Amino acid sequence: ADLTTTIGDFHFDNTVMNGAGVWCFDRDELSAVDSSAAATFVTKTATLQARQGNPEPRMAATSLGSINSMGLPNKGLDYYLGVLAEFENTHPDKPYFLSTTGTDPDDFGRLFTKIAQSNFHGLVELNLSCPNVVGKPQIAYDFGAVERILTQVTGIYHGALGVKLPPYFDLVHFQEIAAVLNKFPLVFVNTINSVGNGLVIKDETAAIAPKGGLGGIGGGYIKPMALANVRTLRQLLNPSIRIIGTGGVQNGRDVFELILCGADMVGVATQLGKEGPKVFARLTQELNDLMDEKGYRRLSDFRGNLQVPE
Ligand code: RRO
């Protein structure tokens, strides 16, 4: 089947990619995803300065998914811009994603001034949903803050821009975030980040150390929330805003369901961590087989076509 997809003016020859945070910390990890069947990659979320992140243990896998409180460890914006320049030179027709965020209100202007002055010509994913920086709330649960940041960023940066959102759980919140996002020339939203501040226990001890054991939940636990967020935002956002669906993908059927809810591209994080970059070839094959069975030849044959019983 034809698994090509489009976000803004960018064309991709497949529909699966990594979710930010997994297999994207440095050039070696990004290179492994680049060489896999993935359509492209997104970098680890970059801040102005490199960060060490939270104390270990800060990530744990379970049979049902994962918990993490990494705390935004990354090599800094300049590093990722440098690596992206290499990949963009080597693969001029392959679009890449840079993930970035601020930890202070005045970071955003500086980040996007730097990106605008760089040679980067891919897509920027502004992460408004990190749950794990001690003392910093998830930005996108504050709708006024989202509007202020996007007003500033879109005044500085005119390249392809999208946002990474946390899961929402109330229909009023879906309406409020969509109303804000629809005011800006975004080309995509990526939904969802991990479900913030869950708790996993092993024996009598929290599985991770930071924040008293609380961390972002990923994997199979969160697939229903990912589907609901993709579906509902697809119904509320301007049609020009494409959707990257992320959350709970373990097999080709999960990729199919996110697209059925309206996703244009699908992110894989927890399962990529468990399986490594060969996961992309498996997911691609499984999606292909499922589409063959159903007689679908391209993603647009079923994208957004979720049926609901009468
Ligand atoms: O680094 C992290 O702790 C982290 C980030 Br920035 C994020 O956006 N989502 C997540 O689950 N972990």
Residues whose N, C-alpha, C, O or C-beta is under 5 A from the ligand:
A	BS01	RRO	T45 S69 M70 G71 L72 P73 S129 C130 P131 N132 N193 S194 G216
